[in-house]
Amino acid sequence: MNLPSIRTAVLIGLSLRLVAALFSQGYAMHDDHFVIEDGPFQWFLPDHGGWFHRVEPPGHSVVYPSILYAILSSCMNIGITDPQSQMLVMRILHALFATLAIPLAVAIARKVGSERSAQLAALLVAVFWIFPFMSVRNLIEMMSIPPLMAGVFLTLRRHSTKDLILAGLAFAVAFMFRYHTALVPGTMVLVLAWQRQWRTASVLAAACIVSVSLTQGVIDMAVWGSFLAAPIAYVKSNLAGVNDYTSGPFYQYAVLIIGILIPPLSILLLYRVIADNRPKLRWELVLPIAVFVLAHSLIANKQERFILPIVPMLLVAAAVAWVDRPLNVLKTSAWTQGSWITFWVANSVLLVLFTFSYSKRSRVESLTFLSHQPAVQRVAVVGDNIQAPSFYLYPRVPLMTVSSDTTSNTWASLATFHPTHIVFFDLASRDAFILRTETVVGHRLQHLTDIDPGLLDVALYALNPSGNKNQTSVVYKVTP
C-alpha cells in the first residue's frame, strides 16, 4: 500500500475538517446543541436563563460551555450577530482543534511502532469517514480527544518527571470535557504499577489527581461552591436515573466498533490488534482502550458517541499491529487486499455523505428563514416531541412548542400566546392541524415555504425510521 507522507495526511485531514465546517451545518443530535450549547445561549439573558441558580449543579462541566460563550461573545464584539455566521466561526475553530489528533496519532504510533505505521495511522485518522463531520460538532466526546491523546503520548514517552506531570495536566483537560476519559490514565497507572514501575505510576497518579483538583475542582468551587460538584452531580444523576435508559446488549459497543471500522477489514484489524503481543502496545495502549470499551459496555446508558474518544487511538493500534508484523498469508492474500479495497471505497462514500451533510436542516433553516422575515414577533412550533433550536431565531423573539397531541394543554397556551408565525414539523394530517390551529388562534394561516430535510437526515431515516426523525418543516404566517 502506497502511503502519503505524514505532512500530506495532516493537510488532507485539515482540509476535510474545514470543508465540513463550511458545508456540514446544523447539529447532529440533542446533546451537541441543547445540552452543551444551551448554557452559553442563555448566559446572554439578564438572569443567565437561570442557569447558575439551581438547587443542584448540572452534571456537565462549566468549562466547555464557557469556551463557547467566549467564542460567541467575541463574535458579537466584532459585529458577527447572525447565528449561522457565529456557528461557522465555531465550526472552523473546532475543525482546527480536532486536527491536532492527527499529529498526536503519529506521535503515539512512533512510540509503539515504526515510521511506516505512523504514516498509516496519520492517514486513517485524517480520512476516517465520521471524523470530519463529528469534529465540527459541539460534542464533549470529540473535544476530549486531543488532550486525551496528548496524555497517552506523554505517558508513553516519559523521558522525565516533566513528561508525567504534563501528561497528568493533559488528562485533566480531557476529564473536564468528558469525565469517562479518566478510565484511560487510571488503567495506565495500574499497568505501570503492575510492571513494578512504582515511581512512574505514583508520579502519574499524583499529577492526574492534583491537576484535576486544580482545574475542575477549583472551577466548581468558584462556580458552585463545592469541590468537584459537577462530576459528583453527574454520577448521582446517572445512578438515580439508571432505569430511565434503554439498556442495549453487553456486546453493543463491540458490534459498533466492528461496524464503523467497516467489515470485513475491521475484523482483520481487530484480530491483528488482539494477537499482537508487544508489551508497550498491548498493555499501555490497547488495554486502556479495552477497559474504556468494557466499562461503557457495563453501564445502562449506551449511546454511540460515548465511544468516540478512543476511536483515534484504536486506529493507531490497528495501524501499528497491521504494518509492523512480519508478512504472512493473511496480509498478502487476495481476500485481504479486497477487504482493504472495500474499506477505502465504503469509507470514501461515507466520508462524502457526512462531510457535506447539513444535519437537522429543516429545523435549523425554518428558524433561519423566519429570521429574515418582517414582523416576526412570536413563533410557535408544532410537532411530535420536538425541540426547536431557538438559537437560530434572531433577533430573539418568544418561541413556544406545541405538541402534536391535540389533547395537550399546550394548545390552550397557544391561544393566549398569539403567534405571528407557526412552523409545522412533519405532520401526517397537515390539513387537519392547520384547521385546528386556525380555530385556536382565531386567524387564517398563510403558507410561506416548505423546507426539506438534509441528505443525511433522509439517509438515516431510511436506515432506521424508528430511531430517526425525517421532518419536513412548513412555515406559515398568521394573517388577521
Order of alpha helices (4+ residues) and beta strands (2+ residues): alpha-alpha-alpha-alpha-alpha-alpha-alpha-alpha-alpha-alpha-alpha-alpha-alpha-alpha-alpha-alpha-alpha-alpha-alpha-alpha-alpha-beta-beta-alpha-beta-alpha-beta-alpha-beta
